[in-house]
Amino acid sequence: MKDILTLKIKIKGLVQGVGFRPFIYRIAVKNNLYGWVDNRNDGVYINIEGNQNNLNNFLVGIKMEAPPASNIISINSEEIPFAGFKNFRIIKSKNTSNKITDISPDIAVCDDCLNDMKVQENRIDYPFINCTNCGPRFTIIKDLPYDREQTTMKPFVMCDDCKSEYKNVSDRRFHAQPVACSICGPEYELIYDGKKINNFHDILKITVHLIEEGKIIAMKGLGGFHIACDAQNETTVNRLRELKNRDGKPFAVMFSDINKLKEYTEVDKTTEERILSWQRPILLIPKKKKLAKSVCVGFQTIGAMLPYMPFHYLLFEKLKLPAIVLTSGNLSEEPIIIDNKTAKNELSKISDALLVYNRDIYNRTDDSVAMIVNDKERIIRRSRGYTPSPINLNLNVDGILATGAELVNCFCIGKGKQAILSQHIGDLKNIETLDFYTQTIDQFKKLFRMKPELIVCDLHPDYLSSKYADEQNQTIVRVQHHHAHIASCMAEHNLDEKVIGIAFDGIGLGDDNKIWGGEFFVCDLNDYERINHFEYIPMPGGDKATKNPWRMAVSYLYSYFGEDFKNFELDFLKNINGDELDLLISIIEKNINCPLTSSAGRLFDAVSALTGLCTHSSFHAEAPMRLEAAINHNNNDSYNFDIGEYISMKKTFIEIINDLKNNIPVSKISAKFHNTIINIIFAIVFETSEKYKINKVVLSGGSFQNRYMLERIEKLLTAKGFEVFSHSKTPSNDGGIALGQLAIAAKRKELKK
């Protein structure tokens, strides 16, 4: 058999739960090749033989025709002795070691299944239809290898028809672990007006009627519960806002289809591509047609998404509405609810009806949120559709657990040269979120065969993520918050060299025990040098200042002008109680609970309050968001500033106050302020580059979720010849910080060897 070759092939990447083995079977048979393929914890293994030309075609086909949701990281092949295979077959999965393959995120229902839902007798209008190319994955998996008995589908015994498809290697549902139909699969139940409705067509009819009549429905989604209502009904949306205790934060909206989305928002080519992708994120898109006023609460973008579950499509087929509010099913500040019992107890308080189903959600996931800036997707909240896809690194991060920050927390585990970020956890401010955090860490350790040997956390000792690290009885590496921000962006782009790092955010403990947040570094993954920063300003009342931006405005004014600022007749002060203002000045004078901060976030807070846009925040970062929303995009003017030992904004404030006195529109003031920040960034980058001979600039921190600022500083620096790196696959906010912690700890460990 001298013309016949036998190859042993190992494929690593996202190759489980995405129809990979039947795909391999089909192209092997197509090329007249014999052998076998199987799933193991660490990838897909193939032993295959045939003539050289057919084997070459087979290997090319793997790369060119792989399933849409798969992601091949590597294909390694070696020649082995002739085996004399008689056919090609798929063999049973093996659990062979602590190595693991990538686990698929949840995948939006595919067009083939939507078509089957109209023609297959046992799946007509069946709301849990799926195949190897779509459906639940991460939310239902308990352990590897990815087989049905390791998922929450285990209790559902396949009927003969489903079993036949599951076993038929040429069928699209071959080894689709969640495969089900109306005979044997999960079922919905609607609880309304004290009754339980189980007939699905009745459920759909009643749900549609309730939404169209202005009612609020709590419904179980893919990774947790949602709250839904008519997005055009102001009375209903405002009622939902009151019931959820959500004063100012916009609601996410699901549109019926891409055409309705285009009617209400400005959809460019990249936006259309990403919102129709199998990840189906919420995208923040500029609006052009209004929904109910209480949906967007004054913001110029809509958090929009398209249907991704079969149920969503069935719902919109009957609804006479273009869009529904679809917001997380939780109580204020708590994790999204995933189990039916808790939903009945808690969500019944804020909804008129409850829609549940009888398959468990094992891994809780919120909807992911992103925006498009400079034709690139920028992840803001990384969860459904993205988690747990790894970030591939050039560093060995094996055995490292990074616990993340306190706000919008994600943790990160290291496996070989892969960083696996958790889904969005939330703010570690209450026992419910902390329980979700610790439970998910335990689930990740089990699922990914990971036993931490090194734990890395934030420098701040009072973060619950830092306290978690302290309790683990492991070697701990503590990492400065803003160094971790820069390192997270570096890790995403596989940078391992000196860069100019700019970290703008709300708060993070600095080396000098002051609150940093407007930082310019020269750094690498091991260490950093602080080149410059915004001047230190008292933060009166500590965390109270983040919820009351007027406090930061007063602090800046008092720092620059003393009590003379009271004579400036500033409008924003007219709504502040005089005694409260005097008390605030007193605590600044006496330095009572007034930590010093260089935070860009607090600077934006101050200007937002000074202009009267937001004196009291009802949600995190509301003041900077409202300042950005007010920008006049046709104004290229800016204010003056001083750069010395630190960046002084005194001249900026003087000129803003003069503009306010001269009744210059706030939209122009906002534009001029943002342009000033861009000018500051460029000035310091240019000077630092000249001094250190560094051309690579890394942007990170929550302030770079400001679309206007990110778009313009990227374009400006690139036009001036700099290489600019910013976040795309990971959040620039604290949700991405664990990746930076992981990279720094790995680099320091490497250098110690």
N, C-alpha and C positions, 0 to 999 in steps of 0.2 A: 504493500500500500504506500509506495514511495510518493505518490502525488497527493496523498491525504495528510493534512496537518491536524493535530489536536491541540487546542488552546485551553488554558485555564485563565478565566477573566474575572477580575474583581472590579465592581463599579461602586463608587462611593458618592454620596450626595443625597438629595431628596428623591429616593427611589422606592419608598414604601408607601402604600396607600394611594398611589397615583396611577395604577394600572400598568406598572412597569413589567412585571413578569409576563402577563399575556402579550404585551407589546413585544418583548424579547421572543416569545414563542412564535408570534406571527412572522417576524422578519427572519427567524431561523428557518421556518418551514418554507417561506418564500424563496430563500436562498439554498434550499436542498441541503440543510445542515442537520446533523444529529447530535444529541447530547442531552443536557438538562440545565435548568436554572432553579435557584432557590433563594429565599430571603434569609438573611441572618441578622443578628443585632447590628453588625457593622457594615452591612451593605448587601448588594445582590451578587451572588456567585454564579458563574457559568462555566461548565465544561462543555466544549463544543468541538466538532471535527467536520472536515470537509475539504474541498480543494481550495487552494490559495486565493483564487479570484473571488470565490463565493464568501470566504471568510473576510476578505477586504471589504466587500460590499456590505456584509453584515456589520462590521465595525463602523463604517461610514454611516450606515442607516441608524445605528444607535445614537450617534451625535446629531444627525439631521432630522430624525423623525420622532424623537422622544415625546412622550405625553406632555401636554401644555403645562401642567403643574409640576412636572419633575424638574430637578436641577442637578445635573451631573457635575460633580466636582472633579472626579478623576476616573480614568479607565486604565487599569493595568492588566496586561496580558503576558503570559509566558507559555512557551511550548512545553508540552508534557508528552509522555509515551502514548502511543496509539491505544485507544480503549475499545474500539469496535462497537460503538453505539448503533442501535438498530432504528431509533426514532428520536424525536425530541419531546421532552416532557418537562412538566413543572413538578418539582418535588416539595415535600412538606417543609415549612419554615423550621429553622434551627436556632436555638438559643445557646450560643457557643462560648460567649465570653462577656467581659464587661465593656467591650467595645460596642458602639452603637452606630446605626445609620441615622440619617436625618428623619425626623418625624414630620409628616405633612400637616400644615395648617388646615383649617376648614376651607373648603372650596365651594364657591357659589354654584348653584345648580346649573348644569350645562344645557345647551339647546337640544341635544338628543333626548335628554330626560324630559324636558318640557314638551317635546313632541310625543314621546311615549305616554305622557300624562293625558294625552287626548285620544290615543288609539289602542293602548294595551288594556284589555278588559279588566285585569286585576289591578290596574294602576290608573284608571281614569279618575282624574281629580284627586289622586292620592298625594297628600301633602308631605310625605316623607320619601318620595322617590329619589333615587341616587344611583350612581354607577361608579366604576373605577376612576372616572374622570371628574367626579364632583361629589359633594355631600360632606357630612360631618367627619372630622378626623381627630384633631387635637382635643376637641371638647368632649369626646367620648372615650379616648384611649386611657387605659389604666396602666398598661405595661407593654413591654416589647417581648417577642416580636409582635408586629401589628396583625393579630388574628382576632376573629370575632369573639372568642372566649375571653380575650383580654380587653374587651370594650364594654360599654354599657348596653350594647345590643345582645349580650349573652342571654338574657331572659327570653328573647324573642326567637322561638324555634321556627326555622324556615319551613314554609309550605313546600309541596313537591315542585311547583313551578319555579319558585325562587331557588330551591336547592339545585334544580336542573341547570338554571342559568349560572349559578355559583360554581358548578363543577364543569361547565362547558368552556373549554379553553378558548374557543373562538367567539364566545359571547362577551359583550361589553361589561357584563356584571360578573365575569369570572373573578372569583376571590375578592369581590367588592364586599368588605366586611360589614357595612351597614345595610346590605341589600334587604329589601322588604317590600311588601305590597299590602293592599287593603285586607288581605286574608290573614296575614301572619305578623304584620308589623305594628309599630307604635300607633297610638290613636289620640286624637284631641278630645277634650271635654270642655264645655263652656258652662261656667257657673254664673247664673244671672237670675236676679229676682227670686233667690231662694231655691232655684231649680238647677238640676244638672242635665245638660243636653249632650247626648253622645252621638247622634246621627250627624255625620260631617256636613252634609248638605244643609241641614237645619242650622248647624253651627255657623256656617259661612253666611247664610241668609240673615241670621239674627245679628251677627257681628257687623255686617255691612249696614244694616238698618240702624244699629246703635250709633255707629260712627257718623253716618249721614244725619242722624237726629241730634248730633252735638254731644254724644256721650263719650266717656273716657274708658278705654279698655286696657287692662293689663294683660299682656300676652307673652307666653314663653317663646323665646327666640332660640338661636343656635347656641349661644354661650351664656345666656342669662335672660331675665325677663325684660321686656320693654313696656313703656306706656305709650298708647297710641290715641290720637284724636284727629279731627278734621283740621288741617293746617290753615284753612281759610276762615274758620269760625273764631272770631276774636273773643267772644264770650267764653267759649270752651277752652281756648288756649290760655286765657287769663285765669280761668278757674283752675286749670292744671298747674299753672305757675304758683298760685296761692297754695294749693294742696301740697305741692312738692317743696314749698318754702324756698323757691328759686327766683329771687327778685329780678336779677339783671342778666343772667347767663343765657345766651341764645339756645334754642332747642334745635336738635337735628331733625331733618325732614327727609322722608323717603318719597321720591317722585315715582309716578306710575311707569314711566319709560323715558328713554333718552330724548324723545321729541318734546315731551312736557318739560323736562329739565331745561332744554334749550329755550323754551318759551319764557322761563322764569329767570334764567341765569346766563351769564356770558361764558359759553363753553368753547374753548379753543381745542386744537387737535390733541394736545397732550392731556388736557383735562378729560376729553372724551375717551381717550385710550385708557386712562387709569381708572375712570369711574366704571368703565365696562370690563375691566380686568377681572380675573377670577378671584382676586382678593376683595373686591367690592368695598373699598374704604368709604368713609364719609370724607368728602372733599369740601374745603372752604372755597366757595366760588362767588365772584362778584355778582350781585343780583341786578336784574333789569326790570322785573315785574314783582309787585308786592304780594306777599301772603298776609295773614293776620299780623297786625302790628306787634303783638306780644311774642311772635316767633323769633324775630331778629333783634328786637328791642333797641333799635337805633343803629345797628351795625350794617355795614354796606356789603356784607357777604352772607351767604346762606350755607349752613353745614348740610350739604346735600348728599344723598346716596340713592342707589337704585336697588330694586328687589334682588335678593340673593337666596332666599329660601323658596321652595315650591309654594308654600302657603302665601307668601307675598304676592306671587303672580296670580294665584287663584283669587285672592282678595281684590286686587286691582281690576280683575276681569269683571267683577260685579259692582265695584264702587263707581259712583258717578263723580269722582273727585280726582284732581290732578296730583294731589299730594297729601300725605298725613304726617303729623308730628310723630316721631318714633324716638323717644328718649329713654335713657337707661332706667330700668325698673328697680329703683332703690330709694331709700329715704336719704335725706340730706347728708352728704359726706360719708355715707356707708357704701360698702361694695355692692355691686349689682347682685340681685337675688337670683339664686339658681334652683332652689327646690320648691316643690309645689306647696308644701305645708307652710313654709315661711311666707310664700307669696299670698296664700289665703289669709294669713294672720295680719300681714303688713300692707300689702298692696290693695287689699279690699278697702282700706281707709281712703285711698286716693283714686279709686276707679269705680266705675258703675258695673263692670263685669270682669270676670277673670277667665282667661283662656289658657288651659294647661295641656300638656301631653304626658304620656306615661313612660317616656325614656329619660333616664337620668342624665344630667350634665355633670361630668366629672371634673373637667378643667374649666373654670369660670373665665370667660373672655368678653370684654366690652367690644363694641365696634371700634375699629381703628379710625384715626383721624389724620388727614394730610392736607397739604395745599400744594399748588404748583407755583414755583418761582423760577424765573429764567428757564422755562421749559423742562424743569426737573421736579419730580415728586419729592416733597419734604414731609417726612413722617413727623407728626406732632404727638400722637398717641398710638403706640405700637401694640396691637393685640390681635383680634380676630383677622384671619387671612395672612398674617405675617409671623406670628408666634406659633411654633418655636423654631422657625428657620434660622440657622446659625449665621454668624458673621465669621467668615474665614480669614484667619490671621497668618502672619509669618512668624508668630511667637508661639512658644509652647506654654499654654495656659492650663495644662492638665492639673486637676485637683485644687484649683483656686475657686473660691466662692467670694464674689463681690456683693456686698449687702445693699449698695445704692445709697440714695439720699433720703430725705424725709418727705418732700413733696413729690407728687406724681411718681411714686416709687416704682422702679423695676429692679430686680436683682439680676445677677448674671453668673452663670457657672462656666467653668472652663473644662473642655473635653478635648484632649490632644491639642490641635491648633485651631479649635473652633470655640468661639464665644457664643453661648446660648442665653439670650436675654429672655427673661420671663415676660409674660403678658403684663399689661398695665395693672398695677396693684392699687394705686391711689395714694392719698396723703396718709402717712402713718401718724394719725392724730387721735385715733380711738381704738378701742379694744377689738371691734369688729374687723377693721382693716388690718390690725396687727395679727389677728387670728388667720385671716386670709393669707397674709404674707408668710407666716411660719408654716402653715399647712401646705402652701404652694412650694416652698423650699423643700419640704419633705417629699412632696410628690415628684419634683424635678430630680432630687437625689436618687429616688427609686427608679424613675423612668429612664434616666440617662446613665444609670450605673455609676454614680458619682459619690465618692466619699471625700469630703473636703480635707485637704492637708494644710491649707493656708487660707486665712480669711482676711479680706481687705475691706475697710470701711472708711467713712468720712472722718475728718479731723474733729468734727463737733461731737463731744462726748455725750450730749443729751439727746441726740437723734435716737429714735427707737431702733433704727437700723444699726447704729453703733452699739447700742446696748445689747442687741441680739448677738452681735459679734463677740462682745465681752463675755457673754454667757456660754460660749461654745467650747471653752477650754482648749483653744487652738492657738497657734502662732498667728498674731494679728499684725497687719500692715495698715497704718493710718495714712490717708492721702488727702492733701489739701483739695478742697472742693473745686476750685477753678482750674487747677492743674489737671484734675480728673475730667473736667469739661473739655479742655483742649485735647487731652489724650484720647477721649472717646471719638472725637472727629478724626484724629490721626489714625486710630485703630481701624475705623471704617474705611479709610483710604490706604491702609497699610503703609503709613509713613513711620519711619524710625530714624529720625535725624533732627537737627536743630531747626526750629520753625519760629516765626513770629506768631504768637498766640494771643488772640483777643477774646476775652471771656466777659460777657455782659449778662448779668442776671439780677435776681432779687437779693438774695443773701447767701453767704457762705463764710464760715469761720476762716480768718487769715492767720498767718504765722504769728502776727503781733497781737492776737486775741481781739482784733477789731473785725467788724463785719465788712468783708470785701464784696465786690460785685461789678466794678468797672475797671477791669484789669488788662494790662498789656504786659505780656511775658515774652522772653526768649526762652524756649524750653525744648526738651526732648522727652522721651517717655520716662527717663530716669529722674530728671530734676528740672528746675526752672529758676529763672531770674526775673524778678518783678521790675520791669523797665519804667512803668508809669501807671498812674491810676487817677480816677476822679478824686478830688479833695475830700477829706473826711468831714462829714456833717453829722451832728447829733441826730439820733433816731428816737425822738421822744416817746417814751412808753414802750420801747422795744417793739414787739410784734403788733401792738395796737396801731402803730404807724402804718403797717401794711393794709389795715382795714379802714384807716382814716387818712387818706392822702393829704388832706388839708394840714395835718400835723407836719408832714415833710415840707410842704410849702412854707409854713410858718418858720420851720427850723432853718431853711435856706435864707428866708428873708431876715430873720433875726441874726443869723451868722454874718450876713453881709451889711445890714443897715442898723442893727440894734433895734430899739423900740421905735425908731423913726418910721419904720414901715407902716405903723398904725395910721400915719398921716397920709398914706398914699391913696386912700379911699378905694381900695381894691374890692371889687364886687363880691368875690368869693367869701370875704370875711363877714359880709352882711348877714349871712345865715349861720354864723358861728356865734354861740353864746359868749358874751363879753367876759363873764367870770371864767368860763372854760378856757378862753384864749389867754387870759392873765395867768391862770394856773399853769398852762402849758409853757408860757414864757418863764415862769418861776422855776419849773423843773428843769428847763434847759439851762438857766442861769446857775442853778445849784447842782447841776449834773446828777439828777436823781433818775435812775433807770433810763439813761440816755446813751446807749452804746454808740460809738462813732462808726459811720458807714461810708464806704466809697461806692455804694451800689448804683449801677446804671438804672436798675428798676425803681429805686427810690427817687432818683433824679427825675425820671419820667413821671412818677407819681406826683412829684411836686409841681411840675409844669402843667400836668393835667388838672390839678386842683387850682393852681394859680389862674388858669384860663377859664375856670368855672365849669369845665367839662365833667369832672368827677371828684367830688370832695369826700365822698364816702363810698367804699367799694363793697359791692354785694357778693363778689366772687373774686378769686385769685387773678391778679393782673388786669382787672377791669379798667383801672385808670390809664395805663399805657395803651390798652386796646382802644379805648375811646379817643385818646389823643391821636392815634394812628388813623382811626376812622374819620377824623375831622379834616385830614390833610387836603389842601388844594394842590392837586398834582401838577398844576401849570405854573406854580411859583418856585423859582430856583434861587430865591434870595436866602440869606443866612445871617446869623448874628456873629458878633466877635466873641473871643475867648482868649484865655492865656494858658500857655503850656510852659511850665517850669519844672520844679521838683515834683509837682502834681498838676493836674488840669483844673484850673479855676473857671467856674461858670458865672462869676460875678458880673462881667460885662454882658453876658447873655441875659441874665435876669434884669439888669438895668434896661436893656433894650426891649425885652418883652413887656416890662411895666410901661415903658413909654408907648409902645404899640397899643397896649390896652387903654391908656389914657387918650390916645388919638383915635380910638374906636376902629382900629384895624381889625378886620374879621378874624375870628379864632382860626378859621381854616388856613389863613395865610400865616398866622403865628405858628401853628402846628407845623406847617411845611418848613418854615424858616428854622424852627428848632431841630427838626429831623435833619435838615440839610447841614446844620451846625455840627451835629453828632457825626455825620458822614465826613465832614471836613476835618474834624478832630482825629478820627480814625486814620484818614489818609495821611495827615501831617505826621502822626507818630509812626505809622508804618514806614513812610518814606525815610524819616530820620533814622529809625532803627535799622532799616535795611542798609542804609549808607554806612552806619557804624559797624554792624556785625556781618555785613556781606551775606545776608540771607534774603532769599527771594520768595520763599514759600510762606504764605499767610494762612492761618487756620482761624476760622470764626466759630465760636460756640457759645452756648448759654441761651436761656429762654428769651432774651431780648432780640435774638436773631430770628425769632418767629414773627417779628415785625416785617411784613412783606415789603413795604416801601424801603426800609433801611437795607435789608438783605439784598434786594434786587439791585439797588443803586450802588452799594459799596462793592459788590461783586463785579459789576460792569466797570466801575471806575478803576479799581485795582487791576483788573485784567487788561484794561485799555492802556494802563501805564506799565505793563510788562510783568506784573506779579503773577505767580501761580497761586490761585485762591482755592482753598478747600473748605467746604461747608457740609453740613449734614444733609443726607438724603434718606438713607436706609434706617437711620436711628434718629431719635429725637434730639434736638439741640437743647431742649430743656432738661430738667433733672431726671427725666425718664431714661436718658441715655448715659447718665453719669457712671453707672455701674460698669459699663464697658470700658470706660477710661480707667476706673479703679483696677479692673482686671488686668489691663495692658500694663499699667505702671507696676503693679505687683509682680507680674511675670518678668518684666524687663529688669527689675531690681534683683529678682531671684537669679536670673540668667547672669547678671554681672557679678554676683557673689561667687559663682562657681570658679 
